[in-house]
Amino acid sequence: MDKIKLEILDLSPSQLQAGSFTLILTESNGDRRLPIIIGMFEAQAIAIEMEKITPTRPLTHDLFKSFSKSFDFSVEEIHISDISEGVFYSKIICTDGIRQKNIDARPSDAIAIALRFNASIYTTENVLNEAGISADDLGGQETKKTAPKSIKVKSSSDLMSLNSEELSKMLDEAIRNEEYEKAAKIRDEIDKRN
């Protein structure tokens, strides 16, 4: 199975779920984006490490790093391995130089840990095909960077009342404005109909 390397593009408050954050991962050698909704505590753990802030007391992910290093284990990489019914699954790949272990984890926790070990983040073509958003979703149109404007995204139940053409236009606009979380919700509604 081919691995596709990802990098963190953005972390911002979710516009669709109060108290949640949207983590946008981008393909290292491509234009696809992978939006993942994560909790506030995991977002904080990721942001603290990205900004290289040292908390006064270790956070849970820092504790994991200390514990692992105490037993001579390091994290080689993390792998966002699957998505099912909108839920992402991942594994933390650890080694002591002799043995390799795969530990199941939520992607948000795995990414927070990967940052602490400077480990790479990977996914599969299947995950990107199912949950990724790319310029190709625009039907081959060139995308231009424009100042983001507000898109009125309706709730999932309201999206059901729109026809396919309206959904397609909303999807194009959301991608153009790099509002990937909104685009993912609209894409999911389109996929239900196909």
C-alpha positions as CSV (number, residue, x, y, z in Angstrom):
1,M,0.0,0.0,0.0
2,D,1.4,3.4,-1.1
3,K,1.8,6.0,1.6
4,I,1.1,9.6,0.9
5,K,3.0,12.1,3.1
6,L,1.0,14.9,4.6
7,E,1.9,18.2,6.3
8,I,-0.2,20.5,8.6
9,L,-1.5,23.4,6.6
10,D,-3.9,25.0,9.1
11,L,-5.6,24.7,12.4
12,S,-8.6,26.9,13.1
13,P,-11.9,27.0,15.0
14,S,-14.6,24.9,13.4
15,Q,-17.3,27.0,11.7
16,L,-19.7,24.1,11.8
17,Q,-19.2,22.6,15.3
18,A,-18.9,24.8,18.3
19,G,-16.0,23.9,20.6
20,S,-14.2,21.9,17.8
21,F,-11.4,22.8,15.5
22,T,-10.6,22.0,11.9
23,L,-7.1,20.6,11.2
24,I,-6.2,20.8,7.5
25,L,-3.6,18.5,6.3
26,T,-2.1,18.9,2.8
27,E,-0.5,16.4,0.5
28,S,3.3,17.1,0.4
29,N,3.5,16.6,-3.3
30,G,0.1,17.5,-4.5
31,D,-2.9,19.8,-4.1
32,R,-5.3,17.7,-2.1
33,R,-6.4,18.7,1.4
34,L,-7.6,16.5,4.2
35,P,-9.9,18.3,6.7
36,I,-10.3,16.6,10.1
37,I,-12.5,17.9,12.9
38,I,-10.7,17.6,16.3
39,G,-11.5,18.5,19.9
40,M,-10.3,21.6,21.7
41,F,-7.8,19.8,23.9
42,E,-6.1,18.0,21.0
43,A,-6.1,21.3,19.0
44,Q,-4.4,23.0,22.0
45,A,-1.8,20.2,22.2
46,I,-1.0,20.5,18.4
47,A,-0.9,24.3,18.5
48,I,1.4,24.4,21.6
49,E,3.9,22.1,19.8
50,M,3.6,23.9,16.5
51,E,4.4,27.2,18.2
52,K,7.1,25.6,20.3
53,I,5.5,26.7,23.6
54,T,6.7,24.9,26.7
55,P,3.9,24.4,29.2
56,T,4.6,24.8,32.9
57,R,3.5,21.2,33.4
58,P,3.6,18.4,30.8
59,L,0.5,17.8,28.8
60,T,-0.7,14.2,28.1
61,H,1.2,14.0,24.8
62,D,4.4,15.3,26.5
63,L,3.9,12.5,29.0
64,F,3.6,10.0,26.2
65,K,6.9,11.2,24.8
66,S,8.7,11.1,28.2
67,F,7.3,7.6,28.9
68,S,8.3,6.3,25.4
69,K,11.9,7.7,25.7
70,S,12.2,6.2,29.2
71,F,11.8,2.8,27.6
72,D,13.9,3.6,24.5
73,F,10.9,3.8,22.1
74,S,10.6,6.5,19.5
75,V,7.8,7.3,17.1
76,E,8.8,6.7,13.5
77,E,5.6,7.9,11.8
78,I,1.9,8.1,12.1
79,H,-0.5,6.7,9.5
80,I,-4.1,7.9,9.0
81,S,-5.1,4.5,7.7
82,D,-8.8,4.5,7.2
83,I,-12.1,6.4,7.3
84,S,-15.5,4.8,8.0
85,E,-18.8,6.7,8.3
86,G,-16.8,10.0,8.6
87,V,-14.6,8.7,11.4
88,F,-10.8,8.7,10.8
89,Y,-8.6,5.9,12.1
90,S,-4.8,6.1,12.6
91,K,-1.8,4.2,13.9
92,I,1.3,5.4,15.7
93,I,4.3,3.4,14.4
94,C,6.9,3.0,17.3
95,T,10.2,1.3,17.5
96,D,13.0,0.6,19.9
97,G,15.4,-0.1,17.1
98,I,14.7,-3.8,17.1
99,R,10.9,-4.2,17.4
100,Q,8.2,-2.2,15.7
101,K,4.8,-1.7,17.2
102,N,1.6,-0.2,15.8
103,I,-0.7,1.6,18.3
104,D,-4.2,2.5,17.4
105,A,-5.0,6.2,18.1
106,R,-7.3,9.0,17.1
107,P,-5.6,11.1,14.3
108,S,-5.6,14.2,16.5
109,D,-3.7,12.5,19.3
110,A,-1.4,10.7,16.8
111,I,-0.6,14.1,15.1
112,A,0.1,15.8,18.5
113,I,2.5,13.0,19.3
114,A,4.1,13.0,15.8
115,L,4.9,16.7,16.3
116,R,6.7,15.9,19.5
117,F,8.9,13.3,17.9
118,N,9.3,15.1,14.6
119,A,7.7,12.1,12.9
120,S,6.1,12.1,9.5
121,I,2.4,11.9,8.9
122,Y,1.1,9.6,6.2
123,T,-2.2,8.5,4.7
124,T,-3.4,6.3,1.9
125,E,-4.9,7.0,-1.5
126,N,-8.2,5.5,-0.3
127,V,-8.5,8.0,2.5
128,L,-7.7,11.0,0.3
129,N,-10.1,9.7,-2.3
130,E,-12.9,9.4,0.2
131,A,-12.3,12.5,2.4
132,G,-9.8,14.7,0.5
133,I,-10.6,17.8,-1.4
134,S,-8.7,19.0,-4.4
135,A,-8.7,21.4,-7.3
136,D,-10.0,18.6,-9.4
137,D,-13.3,18.8,-7.5
138,L,-13.8,22.1,-9.3
139,G,-14.1,20.3,-12.6
140,G,-10.7,21.3,-13.9
141,Q,-11.2,25.0,-13.3
142,E,-8.2,27.0,-12.1
143,T,-8.5,28.2,-8.6
144,K,-7.3,31.6,-7.6
145,K,-6.5,32.8,-4.2
146,T,-9.0,35.3,-3.2
147,A,-10.0,36.9,0.0
148,P,-12.2,34.4,1.8
149,K,-15.8,35.4,1.9
150,S,-18.5,34.0,4.0
151,I,-20.4,31.0,2.6
152,K,-23.8,30.3,4.1
153,V,-23.6,26.7,4.9
154,K,-26.8,25.1,5.8
155,S,-27.1,22.2,8.3
156,S,-27.0,18.7,6.9
157,S,-30.7,18.5,6.9
158,D,-31.0,21.7,4.9
159,L,-28.4,20.5,2.4
160,M,-30.8,17.6,1.6
161,S,-33.3,20.2,0.3
162,L,-30.9,21.5,-2.4
163,N,-30.7,20.1,-5.8
164,S,-27.4,18.7,-7.3
165,E,-26.6,21.8,-9.3
166,E,-27.0,24.1,-6.2
167,L,-24.8,21.7,-4.1
168,S,-22.1,21.6,-6.9
169,K,-22.0,25.5,-7.0
170,M,-21.7,25.6,-3.2
171,L,-18.9,23.0,-3.3
172,D,-17.0,25.0,-6.0
173,E,-17.3,28.2,-3.9
174,A,-16.2,26.5,-0.7
175,I,-13.1,25.1,-2.3
176,R,-12.3,28.3,-4.1
177,N,-12.4,30.1,-0.7
178,E,-10.4,27.3,1.0
179,E,-13.2,26.5,3.4
180,Y,-12.5,22.8,3.4
181,E,-14.7,21.8,6.3
182,K,-17.8,23.3,4.6
183,A,-16.7,21.7,1.3
184,A,-16.4,18.3,3.1
185,K,-20.0,18.5,4.4
186,I,-21.3,19.5,0.9
187,R,-19.3,16.7,-0.7
188,D,-20.7,14.1,1.7
189,E,-24.2,15.2,0.7
190,I,-23.4,14.9,-3.0
191,D,-21.8,11.4,-2.4
192,K,-25.0,10.2,-0.6
193,R,-26.9,10.9,-3.7
194,N,-24.6,9.1,-6.1
